[in-house]
Amino acid sequence: MASSRRSSFHAPAGPVTPAVETPAATDTGTQTPWGWGDETSALPSGVASPDAHALLKPGQREIDHRALAQALSSQSQSQTVGLNTAGEQILELGRVRSRAQRESSVGLPADGVTRTQELLSERSKQGVPPELKNLFAEAVFVLVNTAGQLIFSLTLGQVMVTQSQFQAALGIEPSQIPWLIGSSLLASGLSVIISGSFADLAPPKPLMVGAFVWQALWNAVAAAAIKPELKILFFVARAMGGLSVGILVSASMSILGRVYNPGIRKTQVFSLMAAGAPLGFWIGCIQGGALAAHLPWIFGTTSMFLALCAVAAQFTIPALRPARDSADGDAPSLREFDYLGALLASTGCGLLLFGLTQGSSAHWNPYTYSLIIAGLLLFVAFYLVESRVARPLIPNALWKTPGFTALMIAYFLGFGGFNGAWQFYAIQFWQRYQAATPLTTALYFLPNAIVGVLATFIVSKTLHVFPGHWILTASMVAFALGPVFFLPQTPSTTYWALSMPGVALATLGPDMSFAAAAIFITSSVPKSYQGSAGSLLVTVQNLTGAIFTSISDTIGVKVDELPDGTIGLQGMRAIWWFGFASAMTGALITAGLVRIPKAEEKEHVQ
């Protein structure tokens, strides 16, 4: 005999579907037309339009689709209500499902079902994303996307510890040494603005694979161009490699931001990505120091590593399509790409970075000032264009997010004081005044790798416990500790006395701040803007690195320039005071103007 699966509780008041009479149904024990594959009992005759609670499976909060299907089939035979079309049956199914969902959200009986469903939902947010097969595939996927940050820092560490060797091998003046870093940062700044939005509107997998291959090729070119007569080709090769670095970082942030919703797992993944920066920088220092006598092999081994990364990316990154911001919205396409805004932003960034990097070596003549002014004017034009286009490169709502502008200013000051005003000249101090070899200098940065990874681990465990602005304020103070520990040093000061604690504590700054800022920014924009938001953070990194290196060099030369054109110890101390002041200003801004709530499980903003 047929038996109805009626629950022992009553639904809350709400819309009720009119009752209809249906002829008696026979329990045939056959499969339903929809082919769920199990035997079902038909609903008894004379029952009202399917009741949501009667159709719930025992012990679960989901509809028994088999019973529902037979109920609808029985109703379609009724002469009283003519549900005689497939379309009407589908509409009735939608009404029942909506009613069941409304009732479940109001409250179900206290039999543990509600709590079980909540736990299952929470576990699904914390589990392996559906785009990935298993935990191992997720681990490789995250490591491949972390490679962008790792390579960004690796290419800096390679040349930072071998500044004097490259100066001699290329036959360049001391004032041109900043171009060893500036050439890569300049090109990265050009590409990252465009590639962030481009990665959101196009499948990012080909971008990642192509960027790895592109940089592998140009590293091979750089390896063959370390000669005085080919120094222009060398700097061009560094710039071409920088183009791909911008693509790798922004595309990887677009991919991770789409695959992971805001929450604990996203915090852990982005913290791991941030750990790639200190680890990559130290690997680059070790690589450069070990191969200082064989400079071409620095780029040759990097080219081999990048080729392996391209293969790994091809097999691990899922074929993602542009993300929709809402279930009823359309996914964006390349037709919406802001070509005019991209042209203005990339050109303005290029002129600004070139003028700042060249300013010190050219002694700030009128043409460098003209480049800087032209770059700033193009940024003004970019702002005006972005406020009028349908889909701007950076979502306009992000600038209205409370504390966002202050966060960007603080990050600019803190990271600039660390990278451009302290770290670059700390290496010169070790090598010129304490006679450290490139390999010894690389070993001096070992705390950078260890503490950097530890810092990102701390962020992954605390960002959902403490407000994000606490972590950012602490990172700004850490930025200032590097100069603090180097200001009192003399050529006879031992490494363990001041340099080691200074390196260890200062490393907390960039890694804590990047992880916290990246999570906050990407969680404050729709899913279709993840790469664009991430590219903004990388653009700030590029700008602050070039700007602070140039300003610091100018300060050092004005205070204490030696006969050979290098900066003396008093000039370095003036630079470190400048870095300390910049970082502490960032700390004050973060503490007073930035408010970032604790990380929580939620969907992306619409």
Residue, then its C-alpha position, 0 to 999 in steps of 0.5 A: m500500500a502507498s504510504s505518505r511521508r508526512s513529518s511530525f511538525h507543522a510549517p510556519a505560516g506562509p503561502v499555501t498552494p491550493a488543495v486539489e483532488t487527484p485520483a487514487a494512485t497505485d503503488t506500482g514500485t516502478q521507477t519514475p520517468w526521471g530515472w532516479g533509479d529507486e522504487t517509490s510509493a505513490l502519494p495517496s489520493g485526495v492529497a493536497s498539492p505536494d506539501a514540502h514537509a511531506l516530501l522531505k526524506p526521513g532524517q534529511r532536509e532535502i525533498d524526496h524527488r521521487a515522491l514529488a515526481q509521482a505526485l506531479s504525474s498523478q496531478s497531470q491526470s486530474q480533470t480538476v486541475g489541468l497540469n497537462t504540460a511539462g512547463e506547468q509541472i516545472l513551475e509547480l516543482g519550483r513553487v514546492r522547492s521555494r516553499a521548502q527553502r523558506e521553511s528551512s530558513v525559518g526553522l526546522p524541528a530540533d532533531g539535529v537536522t539544522r545543525t548538521q546541514e550548517l556543518l555540512s555547508e561550513r565544511s564545503k566552504q573549507g574543503v577542496p574547491p570543486e574546480l580541483k580533484n583532490l587535496f594533492a591537486e590543490a597543493v600543486f595548484v596553490l604552489v604554481n600560483t605562488a610561483g608568481q610572487l616567488i619569481f618576482s622576489l627571486t629576480l630581485g634577489q639575484v641582482m641585489v647581492t651581485q650589484s658590484q659584479f654586474q657593475a663590473a661585467l656590464g661596465i656601468e657607472p655606480s649611479q646606473i646600478p638602480w637600473l638593475i632593479g628598475s628595468s624589471l620593475l618598470a616593465s612589471g608596472l606596465s604589464v600588471i595594470i593591464s594583465g590584472s583586468f585582462a586575466d578577469l575577462a579571459p581564461p587565465k590559464p593561457l596567460m600563466v603558461g605563456a608568461f612562464v615561457w616568455q620569461a624563460l626565453w628572455n632569461a636565456v637572452a639575458a644570460a648571453a648579454i652580460k657583456p659591456e657591448l651588449k648591456i643595452l640588450f641585457f637591460v631590455a631582456r630584464a625589462m621583457g622578463g618584468l613584463s611576464v612577472g606582472i602577468l604572473v602575479s596578477a593572473s595568479m591573484s585572479i585565479l585564487g580569488r575566483v576559486y576561493n570565497p572569502g574565509i579561513r581557507k582563502t586566508q591560508v592560501f593567500s598567506l602561503m602565496a605571500a610566503g613566496a616573496p621572502l622565500g623567493f628573495w632568499i633563493g635568489c640571493i643564494q643563487g646569485g651569491a653561489l654563481a657570482a663568479h659565473l653570472p650567465w648561469i644565474f639566468g640560465t638556471t632560472s630559465m630552466f626553473l621557469a620552463l618546469c613551472a610552465v609545464a606544471a601550470q599547464f597540467t594543474i591550473p583549471a580551465l576557468r572562464p570569466a566569473r559571474d558576479s551573481a547567479d542571474g548576471d552575465a559573465p564579463s567578456l573581452r568586449e568590456f575591456d577598458y582599452l583607453g584606460a589601460l593605455l593611459a595607466s600603462t603609459g603614465c606608470g611607465l613614464l613615471l617609473f622611468g623618470l624616477t629611476q633615471g633621475s638619480s643617474a641623470h642628476w635630475n635634469p629637465y627631461t627627467y622632471s618632464l617625464i614625471i610630470a607627463g606621467l602624473l598628468l596621464f594618471v589624472a586622465f586615467y582617473l577621469v576616464e575610469s569614472r565614466v566607463a562601464r567596466p573600469l580597470i579597477p572597480n570604482a566601489l573599491w575606492k569608496t571602501p572605508g579605509f582603502t585609500a589610507l591602506m594604500i598610502a600606508y602600504f606605499l610608505g611602509f613597503g617603500g621604506f623597507n625595500g627602497a630605503w633599507q634593504f637595498y642599502a643594507i646590502q651595500f653596507w655589508q659588502r662595502y664596509q664589512a667586506a661580505t662576499p655575495l654568498t655571505t650576504a645571501l646567508y645573512f638573509l636567511p632569517n628573511a626566509i624563515v621569519g617571512v614564512l612564519a609571518t604569513f603563518i601568523v596571518s593565516k591563523t590570526l586574521h579571523v581572530f583579530p581585526g586586520h588593521w591590527i596586523l597591518t599596524a604591526s607590520m608597519v612598525a616591523f618595517a621601521l625596525g630594519p633601519v632602527f637596527f642599522l643606524p647605530q652600526t659601524p664597519s666593525t659591528t658583528y652580524w649577530a649583534l644588530s644585523m641578524p635581529g634587524v633582518a628578522l624583525a623587519t621581515l615581518g613587515p612585507d609578508m604580514s602586510f601583503a597577506a592582510a592587504a591582499i585578502f582585504i582588497t580581493s574580498s572587497v570586490p566582486k568575483s569578476y574583479q579579482g585580478s584587477a584588485g590584485s594588480l593594484l597592490v602589485t602596482v603599488q609595490n612597483l611604484t614604491g620600489a622605484i620611487f623610494t630607491s630613486i629618492s634614497d639615492t638622491i638623499g645619499v648623494k646629497v649627504d655623503e658622496l664619495p669621489d668614486g660616485t658611491i654613497g658613504l656611510q653617513g649618506m646611508r644613515a640618512i637614507w635609513w632615517f628616511g626609511f624609518a620616518s616613512a614606515m612610522t608614518g605608515a603605522l600612524i595612518t594605519a592605526g588611525l584611519v584603517r579599519i579592517p574587520k576580522a576575516e569571515e566566511k562569506e560570498h564575494v560582494q555583488 
